[in-house]
Amino acid sequence: MLKPLAVVGAGGFGREVAWLIGDINEKEPTWDFVGFIDDRLSGKTVEGYPIIGNFDILKRMDPAPYVVCAIGDPVIRKSVVDRCLDIGLEFATLVHPSVLLSDFVEIGSGSVICAGTILTTNIKIGAYCILNLNCKVGHDSVLGDFASLMPATNIAGEVTVGEGCYFGINSGAINQVSIGEWSIIGAGAMVVNDIPPRVVAVGVPAKPIKQREA
């Protein structure tokens, strides 16, 4: 029996997640995608996917669907996840069928792992993470809850990524570095030294350019 699933966030990434769900179902029917939850949009997406209502509708749906949060900004994603958890919703974990991963990879609840990603061995992915298209994560690395890796992020072995970190497109980190919680690594940047918490770091090598307020 298919499990009902609602995607919170009908933006560009949310629509990509709907595609991901379809690919999962083609390989093994799993999810009944009931539509998007969005506080700003209504009707249908350009693809024809239904936007079934704002957040309040989740409180009234019976049976309650599984949910997944398709919002790239980790700060906003955490606030949405907290709202979902407050009303007792259960999160789906979505892994595209093309993802290559060993038996020694842990993926936390509510995370989304997109097509083309490679996860090697002894890796821990936290809850509510997003690994976008064609990301690579090397051996013995740890990604904290709400980490966000945009397309083609390349994390080497033995890297520690703190909670809520955001890696821009084509960014990365060499072996054995640590990125502090809620920091942003800019597009194309490469981390070669430890990065402190709550900063924005850019360039090659990546260097902090400003502190984040939250």
C-alpha positions as CSV (number, residue, x, y, z in Angstrom):
1,M,0.0,0.0,0.0
2,L,1.4,3.4,-1.0
3,K,2.1,5.8,1.8
4,P,0.7,9.4,1.5
5,L,3.4,12.0,1.2
6,A,3.2,15.8,1.1
7,V,6.1,18.1,0.2
8,V,6.5,21.3,2.1
9,G,7.7,24.0,-0.3
10,A,6.5,24.3,-3.9
11,G,9.5,26.2,-5.2
12,G,12.1,25.0,-7.6
13,F,13.7,22.4,-5.3
14,G,10.3,21.2,-4.2
15,R,9.4,20.5,-7.8
16,E,12.6,18.6,-8.2
17,V,11.7,16.5,-5.2
18,A,8.4,15.6,-6.8
19,W,10.4,14.3,-9.8
20,L,12.6,12.4,-7.3
21,I,9.5,10.8,-5.8
22,G,8.4,9.7,-9.2
23,D,11.7,8.0,-9.9
24,I,11.5,6.2,-6.6
25,N,8.0,5.0,-7.4
26,E,9.1,3.8,-10.9
27,K,11.7,1.5,-9.3
28,E,9.5,0.4,-6.3
29,P,6.0,1.9,-5.7
30,T,6.3,3.5,-2.3
31,W,4.7,6.9,-2.1
32,D,1.3,8.5,-2.9
33,F,2.4,12.1,-3.6
34,V,-0.7,14.1,-2.5
35,G,0.8,17.5,-3.4
36,F,2.6,20.5,-2.0
37,I,2.1,22.5,1.1
38,D,3.0,26.2,0.7
39,D,2.0,29.3,2.6
40,R,2.6,31.6,-0.5
41,L,1.4,29.7,-3.5
42,S,-1.9,28.0,-4.5
43,G,-3.3,26.1,-7.5
44,K,-0.8,24.0,-9.4
45,T,2.9,24.1,-10.3
46,V,3.9,24.6,-13.9
47,E,4.2,20.8,-14.2
48,G,0.6,20.4,-13.0
49,Y,1.5,19.1,-9.4
50,P,-1.3,20.2,-7.0
51,I,-0.6,22.8,-4.2
52,I,-3.1,21.5,-1.7
53,G,-3.0,24.4,0.8
54,N,-1.0,26.2,3.4
55,F,0.6,24.7,6.5
56,D,-2.7,24.6,8.5
57,I,-4.1,21.9,6.2
58,L,-1.6,19.5,7.6
59,K,-3.4,19.6,10.9
60,R,-6.7,18.5,9.3
61,M,-5.6,15.8,6.9
62,D,-6.8,12.3,7.8
63,P,-4.8,10.2,7.6
64,A,-1.9,12.5,8.3
65,P,0.6,12.2,5.4
66,Y,4.3,11.7,5.7
67,V,6.1,15.0,5.0
68,V,9.4,16.1,3.6
69,C,10.7,19.7,3.7
70,A,12.0,20.9,0.3
71,I,13.4,24.3,1.4
72,G,17.0,24.9,0.6
73,D,17.7,27.5,3.3
74,P,18.6,25.5,6.5
75,V,17.4,28.2,8.9
76,I,13.9,28.3,7.3
77,R,13.9,24.5,6.9
78,K,14.5,24.1,10.6
79,S,11.6,26.4,11.5
80,V,9.3,24.4,9.2
81,V,10.5,21.0,10.5
82,D,9.9,22.2,14.1
83,R,6.3,23.2,13.1
84,C,5.8,19.7,11.6
85,L,7.2,18.0,14.6
86,D,5.0,20.1,17.0
87,I,1.9,18.6,15.4
88,G,3.2,15.1,15.4
89,L,4.0,14.5,11.7
90,E,6.3,11.8,10.5
91,F,9.1,12.6,8.0
92,A,10.0,10.6,4.9
93,T,13.6,10.0,3.9
94,L,14.1,10.2,0.2
95,V,17.1,8.7,-1.7
96,H,17.2,8.7,-5.5
97,P,17.6,5.3,-7.0
98,S,20.8,6.4,-8.8
99,V,22.6,7.3,-5.6
100,L,25.7,5.1,-4.9
101,L,26.3,4.3,-1.3
102,S,27.8,1.6,0.7
103,D,26.2,-0.4,3.5
104,F,28.1,1.7,6.0
105,V,26.2,5.0,5.5
106,E,23.7,6.3,8.0
107,I,21.0,8.8,6.7
108,G,18.9,10.6,9.2
109,S,15.1,11.1,9.1
110,G,13.7,13.6,6.7
111,S,16.8,13.9,4.5
112,V,16.7,14.2,0.7
113,I,19.6,12.7,-1.3
114,C,19.3,13.6,-5.0
115,A,20.4,12.0,-8.2
116,G,24.0,11.3,-9.0
117,T,25.3,11.6,-5.4
118,I,28.0,9.3,-4.2
119,L,28.4,8.4,-0.5
120,T,31.4,6.1,0.2
121,T,31.8,4.4,3.6
122,N,31.4,5.1,7.3
123,I,29.5,8.3,6.6
124,K,26.8,9.8,8.9
125,I,24.2,12.1,7.4
126,G,22.1,13.9,9.9
127,A,18.4,14.5,9.9
128,Y,16.6,16.9,7.6
129,C,19.7,17.3,5.3
130,I,19.6,18.1,1.6
131,L,22.3,16.7,-0.7
132,N,21.5,18.1,-4.1
133,L,22.5,16.7,-7.5
134,N,25.9,15.1,-8.0
135,C,27.3,15.6,-4.6
136,K,30.2,13.5,-3.3
137,V,31.0,12.7,0.4
138,G,34.1,10.8,1.3
139,H,34.9,8.2,4.0
140,D,34.4,8.9,7.7
141,S,32.7,12.2,7.2
142,V,29.9,13.5,9.4
143,L,27.2,16.0,8.3
144,G,25.1,17.5,11.1
145,D,21.3,18.0,11.0
146,F,20.0,20.5,8.5
147,A,23.2,20.5,6.4
148,S,22.6,21.7,2.8
149,L,24.9,20.7,0.0
150,M,24.0,22.4,-3.3
151,P,24.8,20.7,-6.7
152,A,28.3,19.2,-7.2
153,T,29.5,19.8,-3.6
154,N,32.6,17.7,-3.0
155,I,33.3,16.7,0.6
156,A,36.5,14.7,1.1
157,G,37.2,12.1,3.8
158,E,37.1,12.7,7.6
159,V,35.3,16.1,7.3
160,T,33.0,17.3,10.0
161,V,30.2,19.5,8.9
162,G,28.2,21.3,11.7
163,E,24.5,21.6,12.0
164,G,22.8,23.8,9.5
165,C,25.9,24.4,7.3
166,Y,25.2,25.5,3.7
167,F,27.6,24.7,0.8
168,G,27.0,26.6,-2.4
169,I,27.2,25.0,-5.9
170,N,30.6,23.5,-6.8
171,S,32.0,24.1,-3.4
172,G,34.0,21.6,-1.3
173,A,36.2,20.7,1.6
174,I,39.5,18.8,1.7
175,N,40.3,16.0,4.1
176,Q,40.1,16.4,7.9
177,V,38.7,19.9,8.2
178,S,35.8,21.0,10.3
179,I,33.1,23.5,9.4
180,G,31.3,25.1,12.3
181,E,27.5,25.1,12.8
182,W,25.3,27.4,10.6
183,S,28.2,28.6,8.5
184,I,27.8,29.3,4.8
185,I,30.5,28.2,2.2
186,G,30.1,30.2,-0.9
187,A,29.7,28.9,-4.4
188,G,32.9,27.5,-5.8
189,A,34.8,27.9,-2.5
190,M,37.1,25.3,-1.2
191,V,37.6,24.7,2.6
192,V,41.3,23.9,3.3
193,N,41.3,25.0,7.0
194,D,38.8,24.8,9.8
195,I,35.9,27.3,9.5
196,P,34.4,28.7,12.7
197,P,30.6,28.6,13.4
198,R,28.2,31.2,12.0
199,V,30.3,32.8,9.3
200,V,30.2,33.3,5.6
201,A,33.3,32.0,3.9
202,V,34.2,32.4,0.3
203,G,37.2,31.9,-2.1
204,V,40.0,29.4,-2.6
205,P,41.0,28.8,0.0
206,A,37.7,29.6,1.8
207,K,38.1,32.5,4.3
208,P,35.4,34.0,6.5
209,I,34.3,37.4,5.3
210,K,31.5,38.2,7.8
211,Q,29.7,36.9,10.8
212,R,26.2,35.6,10.6
213,E,23.7,37.1,13.1
214,A,21.8,33.8,13.5
